[in-house]
Amino acid sequence: MRSLFYGIFFTFFGTLAIAQPINDDCGGLINLGILPACPPTIFTNVDATASDIGFGNNPSCFNGGNTQRDVWFAFTTVDTIIDITITLIGVPTGPNGDPIQNPQIAIYRGDCAVDGLAELACISAPNGSTQIELDILGLTPNEQYFIRVNDYSASASPNSGDFTLCVDEYVPAVNIGDEPSTTACFGTLYDSGGPDGDYGPGENHTFTICPNDIHQCIEITVLDYQMEPGFEDLNLLCRR
């Protein structure tokens, strides 16, 4: 009788020692607030358990088709920010000491109730990645949306860990080698090499910026500019 009692006691104590994140379920979500939202907080899905939201419980793009260690967040759009970019980056400096690996994100609208959420978009990171980025365009102004974060593991060993989470205004990226012009009011312009490569030899491009609102000023900030010796000219021609 004594050995049986001890066994039950230690099993019960071990169960109590595991603490799920406060946002383990949608009902306890962490509200990131009004956009733009990029808190300095380090979040985690370590020791999180699977949620069950009823209809559409398994996001369409999640590897493995399940949500074993999902955690929940919310944000609210504003009149001026309805095109967004969600960025999740795994960090090794959090309370658990390990970044999340193979992160997955699903976005919902509706209510945190059984059969109350509708999936809008989702994305899964490549195997071995610790970060992920998802663009969503055309959301409804002044509406609350929900973010579901999970990790994927092909084995019994979890890939849960710590991460930062940002929801910012979407900034369109344009490649000068692919597009001759834009009507966007903001964006990032790259040479033909894109954000990570170099431009090719003998290139000569003209790029026109013509926003739909012709009464506003155009402000251009050059963040990085480097050309070969003898070819340093960057001509900006402005026409009213």
C-alpha positions in Angstrom: 0.0 0.0 0.0 2.8 2.4 0.8 4.7 2.0 -2.5 1.4 2.5 -4.4 0.7 5.7 -2.5 4.2 7.1 -3.3 3.8 6.2 -6.9 0.6 8.2 -7.2 2.0 11.1 -5.3 5.1 11.5 -7.5 3.0 11.2 -10.7 0.7 13.9 -9.6 3.5 16.2 -8.6 5.2 15.7 -12.0 1.9 16.7 -13.7 1.7 19.9 -11.7 5.3 20.9 -12.6 4.4 21.3 -16.3 3.1 24.9 -17.0 1.4 25.6 -20.2 1.7 29.1 -21.8 -1.1 31.5 -20.8 -2.2 31.7 -24.5 -2.3 27.9 -24.8 -5.9 28.2 -26.0 -7.8 30.9 -28.0 -9.7 31.9 -24.9 -6.5 32.9 -23.2 -4.9 34.6 -26.2 -2.3 37.4 -25.9 -3.7 40.6 -27.5 -1.0 42.4 -29.5 -3.3 45.4 -29.8 -3.8 48.0 -32.5 -1.6 47.9 -35.6 1.3 48.2 -36.0 2.2 45.8 -33.3 5.7 44.7 -32.7 6.2 44.2 -28.9 9.7 43.5 -27.5 8.3 40.5 -25.6 9.7 37.0 -26.3 6.9 34.4 -26.6 7.0 30.7 -26.4 5.1 27.5 -27.3 7.1 25.3 -25.0 4.7 22.9 -23.1 1.7 24.1 -25.1 -1.0 21.6 -25.8 -3.2 21.1 -28.8 -6.3 23.3 -29.2 -9.7 22.3 -30.6 -11.7 25.1 -32.2 -14.2 22.7 -33.8 -14.8 23.2 -37.5 -11.6 23.6 -39.5 -9.4 22.8 -36.5 -6.4 21.7 -38.6 -5.1 24.5 -40.7 -4.9 23.8 -44.4 -1.2 24.2 -44.8 0.2 22.8 -41.5 2.7 20.0 -42.0 1.5 16.9 -40.2 -2.1 18.2 -40.3 -2.2 18.9 -36.5 -1.6 21.6 -33.9 0.2 19.7 -31.1 1.8 22.8 -29.5 -0.2 25.8 -30.7 -0.5 29.2 -29.0 -2.8 32.1 -29.8 -2.5 35.9 -30.4 -4.8 38.7 -31.6 -4.4 42.1 -33.3 -6.8 44.8 -34.6 -6.5 46.6 -37.9 -7.0 50.3 -38.4 -8.4 52.4 -41.2 -4.9 53.0 -42.6 -3.4 49.5 -42.2 -5.3 46.7 -43.8 -2.4 45.1 -45.8 -0.1 43.5 -43.3 3.1 41.4 -42.9 3.3 39.0 -40.0 6.9 38.1 -39.0 7.9 35.4 -36.6 11.6 35.0 -35.7 12.9 32.2 -33.4 15.3 33.5 -30.7 17.8 31.6 -28.6 17.8 34.2 -25.8 14.4 33.5 -24.4 13.5 31.9 -21.1 13.8 28.4 -22.5 17.0 28.9 -24.4 16.0 27.4 -27.7 14.4 29.1 -30.7 11.2 27.6 -32.2 12.0 25.5 -35.3 9.7 24.8 -38.3 7.2 27.4 -37.2 3.7 27.5 -38.7 1.2 30.4 -38.7 -2.6 30.4 -39.4 -4.8 33.5 -39.4 -8.4 33.6 -38.5 -11.4 35.9 -38.1 -14.6 35.4 -36.1 -15.0 34.6 -32.5 -12.9 32.5 -30.0 -15.6 29.8 -29.7 -16.1 26.2 -30.9 -17.0 26.5 -34.6 -16.6 30.3 -34.4 -13.4 30.8 -36.4 -12.7 30.9 -40.1 -9.2 30.4 -41.5 -8.0 33.2 -43.9 -4.4 32.2 -44.6 -1.6 30.0 -43.3 2.0 29.2 -44.0 4.6 26.6 -42.9 8.3 27.3 -42.8 10.8 25.1 -44.6 12.3 22.3 -42.6 15.1 23.5 -40.3 14.0 27.2 -40.5 13.5 29.3 -37.3 11.6 32.2 -38.9 8.6 32.8 -41.2 6.8 35.7 -42.9 3.3 35.9 -44.1 1.7 38.7 -46.2 -2.1 39.2 -46.0 -3.8 41.9 -48.1 -7.2 43.5 -48.0 -8.3 42.9 -44.4 -11.3 44.8 -42.9 -10.5 48.0 -41.1 -11.0 48.1 -37.3 -11.5 44.3 -37.1 -9.9 41.8 -34.7 -8.0 38.9 -36.2 -6.4 35.8 -34.6 -2.9 34.3 -35.0 -2.3 30.6 -34.3 1.4 29.7 -33.9 2.6 26.1 -34.0 5.8 24.1 -34.6 6.1 21.0 -36.8 8.1 17.9 -36.0 8.2 14.7 -38.0 9.3 12.8 -34.9 8.1 12.5 -31.3 10.7 15.2 -30.4 9.0 18.7 -30.3 10.5 21.7 -32.1 8.8 24.2 -29.7 10.8 27.2 -28.5 10.9 31.0 -28.1 10.2 33.6 -30.7 9.3 37.2 -31.4 6.1 38.2 -33.3 5.4 41.4 -35.3 2.4 42.5 -37.3 3.4 45.5 -39.5 2.1 47.3 -42.5 2.8 45.4 -45.7 5.5 47.1 -47.8 5.5 46.0 -51.4 8.8 45.0 -52.9 9.5 45.8 -56.6 12.4 44.5 -58.7 13.6 47.1 -61.2 14.5 44.3 -63.6 11.0 43.0 -63.7 8.8 46.1 -63.4 9.2 49.4 -65.3 6.9 51.4 -62.9 4.6 51.4 -59.9 1.5 53.3 -58.8 2.0 52.3 -55.1 2.3 55.0 -52.5 5.0 53.2 -50.7 7.3 50.3 -51.1 10.9 48.9 -51.4 12.7 49.0 -54.8 15.5 46.5 -55.5 17.9 46.2 -58.4 17.6 43.1 -60.6 19.5 41.0 -58.0 16.8 41.4 -55.4 17.4 41.7 -51.7 20.3 39.2 -51.6 22.0 39.2 -55.1 23.9 41.6 -57.3 22.7 43.4 -60.5 23.9 42.0 -63.8 26.5 43.5 -66.2 25.6 46.3 -68.6 22.2 47.0 -67.1 20.4 50.3 -67.8 17.0 50.8 -66.3 14.4 53.5 -66.0 11.8 53.2 -63.2 8.7 55.4 -63.0 6.9 56.1 -59.7 3.4 57.5 -60.4 1.0 57.2 -57.4 -2.7 57.5 -58.1 -2.9 60.6 -55.8 -1.0 63.1 -57.9 -1.2 65.9 -55.3 1.1 64.2 -52.8 4.9 64.5 -52.6 7.2 61.6 -53.3 9.9 60.9 -50.7 12.7 58.5 -51.6 15.1 57.2 -49.0 18.3 55.4 -50.3 19.1 52.7 -47.8 21.9 51.0 -49.7 23.7 52.1 -52.9 26.9 50.6 -54.2 28.1 50.4 -57.8 31.3 49.5 -59.6 34.0 52.3 -60.0 33.2 54.5 -62.9 29.5 53.7 -62.9 28.4 55.6 -59.8 25.7 57.7 -61.4 22.2 57.5 -59.9 19.9 60.0 -61.6 16.6 61.0 -60.0 14.4 62.9 -62.4 11.3 64.4 -60.8 8.4 65.7 -63.0 5.3 67.5 -61.7 
